[in-house]
Amino acid sequence: MKRIKIDFCDGMTTDFFTDLLKTRYDVVRTDKPDYLFYSVFGNAHHRFGGIRIFWTGENVVPNFNYCDYAFGFHHLDFGDRYFRLPLWRLYGPALALAQEKHLRLSDTELLDRKFCSFVVSNTKQTDGKREELFERLSAYKPVASGGRYRNNVGGPVADKIAFQSGYKFALACENTYCPGYTTEKILDAFASGCVPVYYGDPLAARDFNPDAFISAHDFATTDALIEHIKKIDADDALYLRLMRAPVFKDGKMPDALTDDRILDFLSAIFDQPLESARRRFFVKPYLDVDYDAVKMRDAKGILKALCARSLRKLFKKTG
């Protein structure tokens, strides 16, 4: 196996990529890497002069001026520099449960459940759509809220998937609407054995079987969506048809998101000479303040950097 020296910073998830890479490479984690994986929560990557590989679980478009390669949500085509890897793909245990969701329970068990669940705690950085759906659907039948928002089950639940498994439907809504931005929320609903009522990525049917979930984006109005949910709730055969549909079309993970395809993208980076892997324009370590990071929720780090720069200038003048 070829040895590769890597490291992670700025809120970068590690286990998924490390475990995957170990199937093809002798992976060495070191503070002097040739390749750095980084994310949006910090600026440490700016001090690294080697090959930078970006990944994010947030709704952020990669900045290819600062990374050589990137994983992201959006449906982009950028040569050998970009791979679409939605966040749900990293949730291995939930993914395994989701793929068998239509096989676990009998028809009687599926129908002998309460109406709908909803697990949300963050309402500060959203577009308000999921709160609206919760309110509108609750006017039809009580929706069990297991998060901190409008909790009505005696407090936040400890296990989201276990909680949702007691319900026929689950409101699975992203913080915001964006094509390609598909997180773990719809996967958690599938893993719970529910029919997801999904809002967020209007292209989610490219990842998942459209016969297995209800997409809010298929309806012109919220009224039409609510009426459709009510229709399915009242028709056992229609509900079971959705529940028995596999999570992926033809029961198969999309080819573009298999382990082999992800590894092939990474191998194209690691299998070429290190000096040939460079892609970004800014090739030297960037030590100044990155003002764009304000948009990436790193205001504290930027203020510290500003203070440090001011102190350096002050000492130069007084020295």
C-alpha positions in Angstrom: 0.0 0.0 0.0 1.2 3.5 -0.7 1.8 5.6 2.4 0.0 9.0 2.5 0.5 11.6 5.2 -2.8 13.4 6.1 -4.3 15.6 8.8 -7.6 17.2 9.6 -8.6 20.7 10.9 -11.3 23.4 11.2 -14.1 21.1 12.2 -13.4 18.4 9.7 -14.9 15.0 10.3 -12.3 12.3 10.4 -13.5 8.7 10.8 -15.4 8.4 7.5 -12.5 9.4 5.3 -9.8 7.7 7.4 -11.6 4.4 7.4 -12.3 4.6 3.7 -8.7 5.5 2.8 -7.3 2.7 4.9 -8.9 0.2 2.5 -6.4 1.4 -0.2 -3.6 3.2 1.6 -1.2 3.1 4.5 -2.7 6.2 6.2 -0.4 8.2 8.6 -2.0 11.0 10.6 0.6 13.6 11.3 0.9 17.3 12.1 3.2 17.6 9.1 1.0 16.2 6.4 1.2 16.3 2.6 -2.6 16.5 2.4 -4.9 18.5 4.7 -8.7 17.8 5.0 -10.5 20.8 6.4 -13.9 22.3 6.9 -15.6 25.7 7.6 -15.1 26.1 11.3 -11.8 27.8 11.5 -8.9 29.3 9.6 -6.0 26.9 10.4 -6.0 25.6 6.8 -4.8 29.0 5.6 -1.4 28.3 7.3 -0.9 25.1 5.3 1.0 25.1 2.1 0.4 21.6 0.9 -2.6 20.0 -0.8 -5.9 21.1 0.7 -9.1 19.0 0.5 -12.3 20.7 1.6 -15.4 19.1 3.0 -18.5 20.6 4.7 -21.7 19.5 6.4 -23.0 23.1 6.1 -24.7 24.7 3.2 -21.5 26.3 1.9 -20.2 26.3 -1.7 -16.5 25.4 -1.8 -14.0 28.2 -2.4 -11.7 26.8 -5.1 -9.3 29.7 -4.7 -8.3 28.2 -1.3 -8.7 24.5 -1.8 -7.2 22.1 -4.4 -10.1 19.7 -4.2 -13.5 19.7 -2.5 -16.4 17.6 -1.4 -19.8 19.4 -1.3 -23.5 19.2 -1.6 -24.1 21.1 -4.8 -24.5 19.5 -8.2 -21.3 21.0 -9.7 -18.9 20.0 -12.4 -15.4 21.2 -11.8 -13.2 18.6 -13.5 -11.1 16.5 -11.2 -11.4 19.0 -8.3 -15.0 18.3 -7.1 -17.0 15.4 -5.8 -20.6 15.7 -4.6 -20.9 14.0 -1.2 -24.1 14.9 0.6 -23.9 14.7 4.4 -26.4 11.8 4.7 -23.8 9.5 3.0 -21.5 9.7 6.0 -24.2 8.3 8.4 -23.3 4.6 8.2 -25.5 3.1 10.9 -28.6 5.1 9.8 -27.9 4.2 6.2 -27.9 0.5 7.0 -31.2 0.8 8.9 -32.8 2.9 6.1 -32.0 0.3 3.5 -34.0 -2.3 5.4 -36.8 -0.1 6.6 -39.4 -1.7 4.3 -38.5 -5.2 5.5 -38.5 -4.9 9.3 -42.2 -4.6 10.3 -45.4 -6.3 9.3 -48.3 -4.4 7.9 -50.1 -4.5 11.2 -47.1 -3.2 13.1 -46.6 -0.4 10.5 -50.3 0.7 10.8 -50.5 0.5 14.6 -48.5 3.6 15.2 -49.2 7.2 16.0 -49.5 9.9 13.4 -46.3 12.0 13.0 -43.1 13.1 14.7 -40.9 16.2 14.5 -37.5 16.7 16.1 -36.1 20.2 15.8 -34.1 22.3 18.2 -32.4 25.0 16.1 -34.8 27.7 14.9 -32.4 30.6 14.6 -30.8 29.9 11.3 -33.8 28.6 9.3 -36.1 29.9 6.6 -39.2 29.1 8.7 -40.7 26.5 6.4 -40.4 23.5 8.8 -42.0 25.5 11.6 -44.8 26.4 9.3 -45.3 22.7 8.3 -45.3 21.7 12.0 -48.0 24.2 12.8 -50.2 23.4 9.7 -50.0 19.7 10.1 -50.7 19.9 13.9 -54.0 21.5 13.0 -55.0 18.2 11.4 -53.7 15.8 14.1 -51.2 16.3 17.0 -47.6 16.1 15.8 -45.2 14.8 18.5 -42.3 17.3 18.9 -39.3 15.6 20.4 -36.8 18.4 20.1 -36.4 21.6 22.0 -38.7 23.5 19.7 -42.3 23.3 20.8 -41.6 20.1 22.7 -44.7 18.3 23.7 -43.4 14.9 24.8 -42.0 15.8 28.2 -38.5 16.9 27.1 -36.0 16.5 24.3 -35.6 12.8 23.3 -32.3 11.1 23.7 -32.6 8.9 20.6 -34.1 10.5 17.6 -34.5 7.3 15.5 -36.0 5.3 18.4 -38.5 8.1 19.0 -39.5 8.5 15.4 -40.0 4.8 15.0 -43.3 5.0 16.9 -44.9 7.2 14.2 -46.1 6.7 10.6 -44.7 9.9 9.3 -41.8 12.1 10.2 -41.3 15.8 9.3 -37.8 15.8 7.8 -36.9 19.4 6.9 -33.6 21.1 6.3 -32.9 24.5 7.8 -33.0 26.0 4.4 -34.0 25.3 0.8 -31.2 24.6 -1.6 -30.8 22.2 -4.5 -28.4 19.4 -3.6 -28.3 20.3 0.1 -29.4 17.0 1.6 -28.4 16.2 5.2 -29.1 13.3 7.6 -32.6 14.4 8.3 -34.4 12.4 5.6 -32.1 9.4 6.2 -33.0 9.5 9.9 -36.7 9.3 9.0 -36.1 6.4 6.7 -34.0 4.7 9.3 -36.9 5.1 11.8 -39.2 3.2 9.5 -41.3 6.3 8.7 -42.5 8.0 5.6 -40.5 11.2 5.5 -42.3 14.4 4.7 -39.3 16.2 3.3 -38.4 19.8 2.6 -35.0 21.2 1.6 -33.5 19.8 -1.5 -35.9 19.9 -4.5 -33.6 17.4 -6.2 -33.6 14.8 -3.3 -35.2 12.3 -5.7 -31.9 12.0 -7.4 -30.5 10.4 -4.3 -33.6 8.6 -2.9 -36.5 6.7 -4.3 -39.3 9.3 -4.9 -41.9 6.5 -4.3 -40.7 6.2 -0.7 -41.2 9.7 0.6 -43.3 12.8 0.3 -41.5 15.8 -1.1 -42.9 19.2 -0.2 -41.4 20.5 -3.5 -43.9 18.4 -5.5 -46.7 20.7 -4.4 -47.5 24.2 -5.5 -48.9 25.2 -2.1 -48.6 24.1 1.6 -52.4 23.4 1.5 -51.9 20.9 -1.4 -49.1 19.2 0.6 -51.2 18.9 3.7 -54.2 17.5 1.8 -51.9 14.9 0.2 -50.6 13.8 3.7 -54.1 13.5 4.9 -55.1 11.4 2.0 -52.2 8.9 2.6 -52.9 8.9 6.3 -56.5 7.9 5.6 -55.6 5.2 3.1 -53.8 2.2 4.5 -53.0 0.7 1.2 -51.5 3.9 -0.1 -49.5 4.4 3.1 -48.1 0.8 2.9 -47.1 1.3 -0.7 -44.8 4.1 0.3 -43.5 2.2 3.3 -42.8 -0.9 1.2 -40.8 1.1 -1.4 -37.1 0.7 -0.9 -35.1 3.8 0.1 -33.1 3.7 -3.2 -34.5 3.2 -6.7 -34.3 -0.5 -7.5 -33.0 -1.1 -4.0 -29.5 0.1 -5.0 -27.3 2.9 -3.7 -26.7 5.5 -6.5 -23.5 4.5 -8.3 -22.1 8.0 -7.9 -22.1 7.7 -4.1 -20.6 4.2 -3.6 -17.4 3.7 -1.6 -15.6 2.8 -4.7 -16.5 6.1 -6.5 -15.5 8.2 -3.5 -12.2 6.3 -3.3 -11.6 6.7 -7.0 -11.9 10.5 -6.6 -9.4 10.4 -3.7 -7.1 8.0 -5.4 -6.8 10.4 -8.4 -5.4 12.9 -5.9 -3.1 10.6 -4.0 -1.8 8.4 -6.9 -0.2 11.3 -8.8 3.1 12.8 -7.8 2.6 15.3 -5.0 3.9 18.2 -7.0 1.4 17.5 -9.8 -1.6 17.5 -7.4 -1.7 21.2 -7.0 -4.8 22.9 -8.3 -5.5 26.1 -6.4 -4.3 29.6 -7.4 -3.1 30.6 -3.9 -0.2 28.2 -3.4 1.5 29.7 -0.4 0.3 29.6 3.2 -2.1 32.5 3.8 -1.4 34.1 7.1 -3.6 37.2 7.0 -7.2 37.5 8.2 -9.8 35.7 6.1 -12.8 38.1 6.2 -15.0 35.6 4.3 -14.8 33.4 7.3 -17.3 35.7 9.0 -19.9 34.0 6.9 -18.6 30.7 8.1 -19.5 31.4 11.7 -15.9 32.0 12.8 -16.2 35.5 14.0 -14.4 34.8 17.3 -11.4 33.5 15.4 -11.3 36.5 13.2 -11.4 38.9 16.1 -8.5 37.1 17.7 -6.6 37.3 14.4 -7.3 41.0 14.0 -6.1 41.7 17.6 -3.0 39.6 17.0 -2.2 41.5 13.8 -2.8 44.9 15.5 -0.4 43.9 18.3 2.3 42.8 15.8 2.0 46.2 14.1 2.1 48.0 17.4 5.3 46.1 18.6 7.0 46.9 15.3 6.3 50.6 15.7 7.4 50.7 19.4 10.3 48.3 18.9 
